[in-house]
Amino acid sequence: MSVFLISQCKFDNETYANQLSWSNNDSIAAIASYSIDHNDKESYQVLFVNSEGIQITGPTIAHDQEATVFEWQPNGKIVVIGWADGMISSWLVDGKSRAVSTYSNSSQHNSPITMMKWNPTGKRLITGDKRGLVCVWSADVRGTLSPIRQYKRKGAITTAIFYVLPVKSDLLRKNENNSSSTSKNSYSPSFFFGTDQGVIVYADDLGHCSDVQQLPSIIDIMLFFEEKSRLIIITRSLLLSQYQVGEDGKVSRLSQVKLSITGDNLDNGLKYVVWAAPGLLAIGTSEKFLRLLDLVTDEGYTLSLSTAGDIIQKSDRVISISFSRSDRYLAVGTKLGIVLIWKFIGQIRDFQSLKSQPNNSATIRSTSINDWELIYKTQLSLSNDVVVSTPISQLIWHNSQSGILAAVTDEGVFILSEMVMQNCLCNDLAVVQTASHDVTVVVNGPIQESWTQLTNILIKGISVCSTAFILWSGKDARTYRIDTSIMKIEALDVFATLGTSMAIADTAHLIDEALFIADQNLVRICNYTGVQKGTISFSDAEGCVQHIDINGQFLAIVTDKGVLGVYDIHSPKKPKILGSNINIYDSITYIESANIESTNDRFKFIKSSNSHTLYIKKMKINSDGSCICVLTDHVYSSIKVKHPDSCVYVYDRNKGSVNKFDFQQFNRFPINIGWDVTDNRIIACETKRNPITASTQPTNILTYPSTLTSLSNLS
């Protein structure tokens, strides 16, 4: 079973939360709330908390009406808020300073905002209100909004969805990755929106708007199944309809069924319907189980609350659900304050690779209850151990930060953070996390010495060199010096940092001690107490720093867009780049195309592949800086579900090429890697069995010796 650390968000007295939304880039959540003063007067605000549930001072946004909806820009730090009086306001929130207003407008809408949706590139925004007005806005890089279109329909706007047809996806990705493109000339997909009159409307940002369907009740849910170009609609009367969408926005009905649901309190319709895998819907229906509906095979099944055992009472019901595409976790919140988490352990259906196969729909594997494993269950409780027995009205995963879940209840907001125990080794010094705030330090020698070091940091990362180590939480960091000759440890002062990845180096290979801290587009070069001495910067086109690693006097940096750079840091204040930066995603795509015999087909494969189909989860550099090893996840479908890659990739700087070793032959996939600190040819790899395909493979964690020998030959 997984372990999650639960933190309750601390607010001022008499402050109550309504809804929450995570930033798509940073560990920041926006919370719509209200407070009551001693005169029973209500005031409304949007607060911000970090992933530990601690309120961020400064960026509180107040208004005389409540926030009804808000949306974070997909690729930026902009959050747009819709208010009950029709105001639309845009704010730049970085978590470091006071929120900066980039736009405010109350002249377009004059009734409560009921719908808000960004397009995939973050350059168009659509908003809808209770009186049926839909506005289309363009957004610049600063978050300034400009109204460009208005459409009017009877009744309230209830929902909307942008849709991207396969023939347009390449154009959209090109526009998304082109930082120089302007919002006015950028391609934006069309969209559908629904009303409480049962009308489905097609529209775009060019003035085209037309009704395409009339249904007998309120449109509650609208989703787009991109792989099949299907529009999915669920109405207040529980009618589920699937429509095939053409390039011109015309729709034709494929199927229409009445959902047979006996859940309580469905007078307001279904609130939680999410994608749980490509083509698989998870539906929260206020029943004793969670419904899953496979739209590809037209099959359905349920995940019962009773599988959690005695923690579930007979009267409990599913209230809220959320799916984490990065971890493939499906979370369920119940009527009595229970959180359950299932993990998808089945095989991901890759629609893209099936397009070239005849009758590809017949080859798509159906999902079943056996593809889900219950990994966590808990009863929420307050800081004074009082059990929360009120409904969990909202669950939401942070999809750019692994293992972070927010739960909203009448009793407060709770942040659940999965505890992944960290460890790091350098020469004879090893540091292993043993609890949320504790580590065990091990010094190997003629006589092995070890002791437990208590810290005041919620540990999310560790980096070790031969005479020191650093711990960080995403908010604070602390360096520890170790004198191994007398087994003495010195804890330096804690310093504040939002760094997401760090690496530490000492004078064994450098002329001075140094810390390297990844912070958005920068690597900050600091001393052991966090005082900055220099930087390594990357442009917006190159992306934000994702991983950094040091081996000896060599530093490797990789960004979220796959840009890889190697530096000689013998003089840490003046790092020297070795060669030119390369894009590791492009290099991996090229090697994957090597098995395609036809030159024409190989060219099509490389052209159709794009950077967002891979995600780097680990990166390590060898002792002479000549080779960099990476582990990746594949990112599947339009909902961007991550699934482990079975390959280890090694980039050879001298040859300018990538080699790979595939663990699929052992029914395994790699989860960790590490180079030898002296021999530049040897790399160790920790693997895990594939739970679906592995049945008779040995259970050892480290794959050796034959696999390690093969890996060493890569370089």
Residue pairs with C-beta under 8 A, 6 or more apart in sequence:
1 375
1 376
2 341
2 375
2 376
2 418
2 419
3 376
3 418
3 419
4 341
4 376
4 378
4 403
4 405
4 416
4 417
4 418
4 419
5 416
5 417
5 418
5 419
5 436
5 458
6 378
6 380
6 414
6 415
6 416
7 52
7 53
7 54
7 414
7 415
7 417
8 53
8 382
8 383
8 412
8 413
8 414
8 415
9 17
9 31
9 49
9 53
9 54
9 55
9 412
9 413
9 414
9 415
10 53
10 54
10 55
11 17
11 33
11 47
11 55
11 412
12 35
14 35
14 36
14 37
15 33
15 34
15 35
15 47
16 33
16 34
16 35
16 36
16 410
17 31
17 32
17 33
17 408
17 412
17 413
18 31
18 32
18 33
18 34
18 66
18 67
18 408
19 31
19 32
19 394
19 408
20 29
20 30
20 31
20 32
20 394
20 396
20 406
20 408
20 413
21 29
21 30
21 70
21 71
21 72
21 79
21 396
22 28
22 29
22 72
22 396
22 397
22 398
22 399
22 400
22 401
22 404
22 406
23 29
23 30
23 72
23 77
23 79
23 93
23 400
24 72
24 73
24 74
24 75
24 399
24 400
25 75
25 76
25 77
25 400
25 544
26 77
26 94
26 95
27 50
27 51
27 95
27 398
27 401
27 404
27 474
28 48
28 49
28 50
28 56
28 93
28 95
29 48
29 49
29 50
29 51
29 398
29 406
29 415
30 46
30 47
30 48
30 70
30 72
30 79
30 81
30 93
31 46
31 47
31 48
31 49
31 413
32 44
32 46
32 66
32 67
32 68
32 70
33 44
33 45
33 46
33 47
34 42
34 43
34 44
34 45
34 66
35 42
35 43
35 45
36 42
37 43
43 62
43 64
44 62
44 63
44 64
44 65
44 66
44 67
45 60
45 61
45 62
45 63
46 60
46 61
46 67
46 70
46 81
47 55
47 60
48 55
48 56
48 59
48 60
48 93
48 95
48 99
49 55
49 56
49 413
49 415
50 56
50 95
50 474
50 475
51 398
51 401
51 404
51 415
51 417
51 474
52 415
52 417
52 458
52 473
52 474
52 475
53 413
53 414
53 415
54 475
56 95
58 97
58 98
58 99
59 91
59 93
59 95
59 97
59 98
59 99
60 99
61 81
61 89
61 91
61 99
63 83
63 87
63 89
64 85
65 83
65 84
65 85
65 87
66 83
66 84
67 81
67 82
67 83
67 84
68 82
68 83
68 84
68 112
68 113
68 114
69 81
69 82
69 113
69 114
69 115
69 116
70 79
70 80
70 81
70 82
70 116
71 79
71 80
71 116
71 117
71 118
71 125
72 78
72 79
72 118
73 79
73 80
73 118
73 122
73 139
73 143
74 118
74 120
74 121
74 122
75 121
75 122
75 176
76 122
76 141
76 143
77 92
77 93
77 94
78 90
78 91
78 92
78 93
78 102
78 122
78 139
78 143
79 90
79 91
79 93
80 88
80 89
80 90
80 91
80 116
80 118
80 125
80 145
81 88
81 89
81 90
81 91
82 88
82 109
82 112
82 113
82 114
82 116
82 127
83 89
83 112
83 113
84 112
84 113
85 106
85 110
85 112
86 106
86 108
86 109
86 110
86 111
86 112
86 113
86 129
87 104
87 105
87 106
87 109
87 113
88 103
88 104
88 105
88 106
88 108
88 109
88 113
88 127
88 135
88 137
88 145
89 101
89 103
89 104
89 105
90 101
90 102
90 103
90 104
90 139
90 143
90 144
90 145
91 99
91 100
91 101
91 102
91 143
92 99
92 100
92 102
92 142
92 143
93 99
93 100
95 498
96 498
102 142
102 143
102 144
102 145
103 143
103 144
103 145
105 145
105 147
108 127
108 133
108 135
108 147
108 150
109 127
109 129
109 133
109 135
110 129
110 131
111 129
111 130
111 131
111 133
112 129
112 130
113 127
113 128
113 129
114 128
114 129
114 130
114 156
114 157
114 158
115 126
115 127
115 128
115 129
115 134
115 157
115 158
115 159
115 160
115 193
116 125
116 126
116 127
116 128
117 125
117 126
117 160
117 161
117 162
117 191
118 124
118 125
119 125
119 126
119 162
119 188
119 189
119 191
120 162
120 164
120 172
120 176
120 189
121 172
121 175
121 176
121 186
121 188
122 139
123 138
123 139
123 175
123 183
123 186
123 188
124 136
124 137
124 138
124 139
124 183
124 186
124 188
124 205
125 136
125 137
125 139
125 145
126 134
126 135
126 136
126 137
126 160
126 191
126 193
127 134
127 135
127 137
128 134
128 135
128 156
128 157
128 158
128 160
128 193
129 156
129 157
130 156
130 157
131 156
132 152
132 153
132 154
132 155
132 156
132 157
132 195
133 150
133 151
133 152
133 157
134 150
134 151
134 152
134 153
134 157
134 160
134 193
134 201
134 203
135 147
135 149
135 150
136 147
136 148
136 149
136 150
136 151
136 203
136 205
137 145
137 146
137 147
137 148
138 145
138 146
138 148
138 183
138 184
138 205
139 145
139 146
139 183
140 146
140 183
148 205
149 203
149 205
149 206
149 207
151 201
151 203
151 209
153 195
153 197
153 199
153 201
153 211
154 195
154 197
154 199
155 195
155 196
155 197
155 199
156 195
156 196
157 193
157 194
157 195
158 194
158 195
158 196
158 218
158 219
158 220
159 193
159 194
159 219
159 220
159 221
159 222
160 191
160 192
160 193
160 194
160 222
161 191
161 192
161 193
161 222
161 223
161 224
161 231
162 188
162 189
162 190
162 191
162 224
163 189
163 190
163 191
163 192
163 224
163 226
163 229
163 231
163 245
164 172
164 189
164 224
164 226
164 638
165 189
165 226
165 229
165 245
165 247
166 226
166 227
166 229
167 247
168 187
168 189
169 226
170 608
170 610
171 187
172 187
172 189
173 610
173 612
175 181
175 186
175 187
177 541
177 561
177 611
179 540
179 541
188 204
188 205
189 204
190 202
190 203
190 204
190 208
190 249
191 202
191 203
191 204
192 200
192 201
192 202
192 203
192 212
192 222
192 224
192 231
193 200
193 201
193 203
193 222
194 200
194 201
194 219
194 222
194 233
195 201
195 218
195 219
196 218
196 219
197 218
198 214
198 215
198 216
198 217
198 218
198 219
198 235
199 211
199 213
199 214
199 215
199 219
200 211
200 212
200 213
200 214
200 215
200 219
200 222
200 231
200 233
200 251
201 209
201 210
201 211
201 212
202 208
202 209
202 210
202 211
202 212
202 249
202 250
202 251
203 209
203 210
204 249
208 249
210 249
212 249
212 250
212 251
213 233
213 241
213 243
213 251
213 253
215 233
215 235
215 239
215 241
216 235
216 237
216 239
217 235
217 236
217 237
217 239
218 235
218 236
218 269
219 233
219 235
219 236
220 234
220 235
220 236
220 269
220 270
220 271
221 232
221 233
221 234
221 269
221 270
221 273
222 231
222 232
222 233
223 231
223 232
223 273
223 275
223 281
224 230
224 231
224 232
224 245
224 638
225 231
225 232
225 242
225 279
225 295
226 637
226 638
227 278
227 279
227 351
227 352
227 637
227 638
228 279
228 295
228 296
228 351
229 244
229 245
230 242
230 243
230 244
230 245
230 254
230 295
231 242
231 243
231 245
231 251
232 240
232 241
232 242
232 281
232 295
233 239
233 240
233 241
233 242
233 243
234 240
234 241
234 259
234 269
234 270
234 273
235 241
235 269
236 269
237 258
238 258
238 259
238 261
238 266
238 270
239 256
239 257
239 258
239 259
240 256
240 257
240 258
240 259
240 293
241 253
241 255
241 256
242 253
242 254
242 255
242 256
242 295
243 251
243 252
243 253
243 254
244 251
244 252
244 253
244 254
245 251
246 252
259 283
259 285
261 285
261 287
261 291
262 287
263 285
263 286
263 287
263 317
263 318
264 286
264 317
265 286
266 285
266 286
270 283
270 284
270 285
271 284
271 320
272 283
272 284
272 319
272 320
272 321
272 322
273 281
273 282
273 283
273 284
274 281
274 282
274 321
274 322
274 323
275 281
275 282
275 323
275 639
276 282
276 292
276 323
276 330
276 344
277 328
277 344
277 346
277 348
277 349
277 367
277 641
278 348
278 349
278 351
278 636
278 637
278 638
278 639
278 641
279 294
279 295
279 296
279 349
279 351
279 364
280 292
280 293
280 294
280 295
280 296
280 367
281 292
281 293
281 294
281 295
282 290
282 291
282 292
282 321
282 323
282 330
283 290
283 291
283 292
283 293
283 321
284 290
284 291
284 318
284 319
284 320
284 321
284 332
285 291
285 318
286 317
286 318
286 319
286 335
287 317
287 318
288 304
288 305
288 306
288 316
288 317
288 318
289 302
289 303
289 304
289 305
289 318
290 302
290 303
290 305
290 318
290 321
290 330
290 332
291 300
291 302
292 300
292 301
292 302
292 303
292 367
293 299
293 300
294 300
294 366
294 367
296 349
296 361
296 364
296 366
297 364
297 366
299 366
301 368
301 369
302 369
303 330
303 332
303 342
303 369
303 372
305 312
305 316
305 317
305 318
305 332
305 334
305 338
305 340
306 312
307 374
308 338
308 340
308 374
308 377
309 377
311 338
311 377
311 378
311 379
312 334
312 338
313 336
315 335
315 336
316 334
316 335
316 336
316 338
317 334
317 335
318 332
318 333
318 334
318 335
319 333
319 334
319 335
319 391
319 392
319 393
320 332
320 333
320 391
320 392
320 393
320 394
320 395
321 330
321 331
321 332
321 333
321 395
322 330
322 331
322 395
322 396
322 397
322 405
323 329
323 330
323 331
323 397
324 330
324 331
324 397
324 399
324 402
324 403
324 405
325 399
325 639
325 640
325 641
325 642
326 397
326 399
326 400
326 402
326 642
327 343
327 397
327 402
327 403
327 418
327 642
328 343
328 344
328 345
328 641
328 642
328 643
329 341
329 342
329 343
329 344
329 375
329 397
329 403
329 405
330 341
330 342
330 343
330 344
330 372
331 339
331 340
331 341
331 395
331 397
331 405
332 339
332 340
332 341
332 342
332 395
333 339
333 391
333 392
333 393
333 394
333 395
333 407
334 340
334 391
334 392
335 391
336 389
336 390
336 391
337 379
337 380
337 387
337 388
337 389
337 390
337 391
337 392
337 409
337 411
338 377
338 378
338 379
338 380
338 392
339 376
339 377
339 378
339 380
339 392
339 395
339 405
339 407
339 416
340 374
340 376
340 377
341 374
341 375
341 376
341 377
341 405
342 372
342 373
342 374
342 375
343 372
343 373
343 375
344 371
344 372
345 371
345 372
345 373
345 691
345 692
346 365
346 367
346 368
346 370
346 371
346 372
346 692
347 365
347 692
347 693
348 634
348 636
348 641
348 643
349 364
349 365
349 636
349 637
350 634
350 636
350 637
351 360
351 364
351 637
352 636
352 637
354 360
354 363
354 364
357 363
371 692
373 691
378 416
379 387
379 388
380 387
380 388
380 392
380 407
380 409
380 411
380 414
381 387
381 388
382 388
382 411
382 412
388 409
388 411
388 412
388 414
390 409
390 410
390 411
391 409
391 410
392 407
392 408
392 409
393 408
393 409
393 410
394 406
394 407
394 408
395 405
395 406
395 407
395 408
396 405
396 406
397 404
397 405
397 406
398 404
398 405
398 406
399 640
402 418
402 420
403 417
403 418
403 420
404 415
404 416
404 417
404 418
405 415
405 416
405 417
406 413
406 414
406 415
406 416
407 413
407 414
407 415
407 416
419 436
421 432
421 433
421 434
422 432
422 433
422 459
422 460
422 461
422 462
423 430
423 431
423 432
423 433
423 462
424 430
424 431
424 462
424 463
424 464
424 469
425 431
425 464
425 674
426 464
426 465
426 466
426 677
427 466
427 677
428 443
428 444
428 445
428 466
428 484
429 441
429 442
429 443
429 444
429 464
429 465
429 466
429 467
429 469
429 482
429 484
430 441
430 442
430 443
430 444
430 464
431 439
431 440
431 441
431 442
431 462
431 464
431 469
432 439
432 440
432 442
433 439
433 459
433 462
434 440
434 452
436 458
436 459
437 454
437 455
437 456
437 457
437 458
437 459
438 452
438 453
438 454
438 455
439 452
439 453
439 455
439 459
439 462
439 471
440 450
440 451
440 452
440 453
441 450
441 451
441 452
441 453
441 469
441 482
441 489
442 448
442 449
442 450
443 449
443 450
443 482
443 484
443 487
445 484
449 487
453 480
453 489
455 471
455 478
456 494
457 471
457 472
457 473
457 476
457 477
457 478
457 494
458 473
459 471
459 472
459 473
460 472
460 473
460 474
461 471
461 472
461 501
461 502
462 469
462 470
462 471
463 469
463 470
463 502
463 503
463 504
463 550
464 504
465 504
465 505
465 506
465 508
465 550
466 506
466 508
467 481
467 482
467 483
467 484
467 506
467 508
468 479
468 480
468 481
468 482
468 504
468 506
468 513
468 528
469 479
469 480
469 482
469 504
470 477
470 478
470 479
470 480
470 502
470 504
470 515
470 528
471 477
471 478
471 480
472 478
472 497
472 499
472 502
474 498
474 499
474 500
475 496
475 497
475 498
476 494
476 495
476 496
476 497
477 494
477 495
477 497
477 499
477 502
477 517
477 530
478 491
478 492
478 493
478 494
478 495
479 492
479 504
479 515
479 528
479 529
480 489
480 490
480 491
480 492
481 489
481 490
481 492
481 528
482 488
482 489
482 490
483 489
483 490
492 528
492 529
493 529
495 529
495 530
496 530
497 517
497 519
497 530
498 519
499 517
499 518
499 519
499 524
500 518
500 519
500 545
500 546
501 517
501 518
501 545
501 546
501 547
501 548
502 515
502 516
502 517
502 518
502 548
503 515
503 516
503 548
503 549
503 550
503 555
504 514
504 515
504 516
504 528
504 550
505 513
505 514
505 515
505 516
505 550
505 553
505 569
505 572
506 513
507 513
509 552
509 553
509 570
510 553
510 569
510 570
510 571
510 572
511 570
511 571
511 572
512 527
512 571
512 572
512 573
513 527
513 528
514 525
514 526
514 527
514 533
514 569
514 572
514 573
515 524
515 525
515 526
515 527
515 528
515 530
516 523
516 524
516 525
516 526
516 548
516 550
516 555
516 569
516 572
517 523
517 524
517 526
517 530
518 545
518 546
518 547
518 548
518 557
519 545
520 544
520 545
521 537
521 538
521 539
521 540
521 542
521 543
521 544
521 545
522 535
522 536
522 537
522 538
522 545
523 535
523 536
523 537
523 545
523 548
523 557
524 532
524 534
524 535
525 532
525 533
525 534
525 535
525 536
525 572
525 573
525 575
526 532
526 533
527 533
533 572
533 573
534 572
534 573
534 574
534 575
536 557
536 565
536 567
536 575
538 544
538 545
538 557
538 559
538 563
541 561
542 559
542 561
542 563
542 581
543 559
543 560
543 561
543 562
543 563
544 559
544 560
545 557
545 558
545 559
545 560
546 558
546 559
546 560
546 616
546 619
547 557
547 558
547 616
547 618
547 619
548 555
548 556
548 557
548 558
549 555
549 556
549 619
549 620
549 621
550 556
550 569
550 621
551 620
551 621
551 622
551 623
551 625
551 675
551 677
552 623
552 624
552 625
552 677
553 568
553 569
553 570
553 625
554 566
554 567
554 568
554 569
554 578
554 621
554 623
554 624
554 625
555 566
555 567
555 568
555 569
555 575
555 621
556 564
556 565
556 566
556 567
556 619
556 620
556 621
556 625
556 628
557 564
557 565
557 566
557 567
558 564
558 565
558 584
558 616
558 619
558 628
558 630
561 583
561 585
561 611
562 583
562 584
562 585
562 586
562 611
562 614
562 616
563 581
563 582
563 583
563 584
564 581
564 582
564 583
564 584
564 619
564 628
564 651
565 577
565 581
566 577
566 578
566 579
566 621
566 625
566 628
566 653
567 575
567 576
567 577
567 578
568 575
568 576
568 578
568 625
569 575
569 576
570 576
578 625
578 653
579 653
582 651
582 656
583 611
584 616
584 628
584 630
584 649
584 651
584 658
585 611
585 614
586 611
587 651
587 657
587 658
588 614
588 630
588 632
588 649
588 658
588 660
589 605
589 606
589 609
589 614
590 606
590 658
591 649
591 657
591 658
591 659
591 660
592 605
592 609
593 602
593 605
593 606
593 609
594 602
596 602
596 605
612 635
612 640
613 634
613 635
613 636
614 632
614 633
614 634
614 635
614 645
615 632
615 633
615 634
615 635
615 642
616 630
616 631
616 632
617 631
617 632
617 633
618 629
618 630
618 631
618 672
618 673
619 628
619 629
619 630
619 631
620 628
620 629
620 630
620 673
620 674
620 675
620 683
621 627
621 628
621 629
621 675
622 628
622 629
622 675
622 676
622 680
622 681
622 683
622 715
623 675
623 676
623 677
623 678
623 679
623 680
624 680
625 653
626 652
626 653
626 654
626 680
626 715
627 650
627 651
627 652
627 653
627 675
627 680
627 714
627 715
628 650
628 651
628 653
629 648
629 649
629 650
629 651
629 673
629 675
629 683
630 648
630 649
630 650
630 651
631 645
631 648
631 649
631 670
631 671
631 672
631 673
632 645
632 647
632 649
633 642
633 643
633 644
633 645
634 642
634 643
634 644
634 645
635 641
635 642
636 642
636 643
644 669
644 670
644 671
645 669
646 662
646 663
646 664
646 668
646 669
646 670
646 690
647 660
647 661
647 662
647 663
647 664
647 670
648 660
648 661
648 663
648 670
648 673
648 683
648 685
648 711
648 714
649 658
649 659
649 660
650 658
650 659
650 660
650 661
650 683
650 711
650 714
650 715
651 657
651 658
652 658
652 659
652 715
659 714
659 715
660 714
661 707
661 710
661 711
661 714
663 669
663 670
663 687
663 703
663 707
666 687
666 697
666 703
666 707
667 689
667 690
667 693
667 694
667 695
667 697
668 687
668 688
668 689
668 690
668 694
668 697
668 703
669 687
669 688
669 690
670 685
670 686
670 687
670 688
671 686
671 687
671 688
672 685
672 686
673 683
673 684
673 685
673 686
674 683
674 684
675 682
675 683
676 682
676 683
676 684
680 715
681 712
681 715
682 708
682 712
683 708
683 711
683 712
683 714
683 715
684 702
684 704
684 708
685 702
685 703
685 707
685 708
685 711
686 701
686 702
686 703
687 701
687 702
687 703
687 707
688 701
689 697
689 699
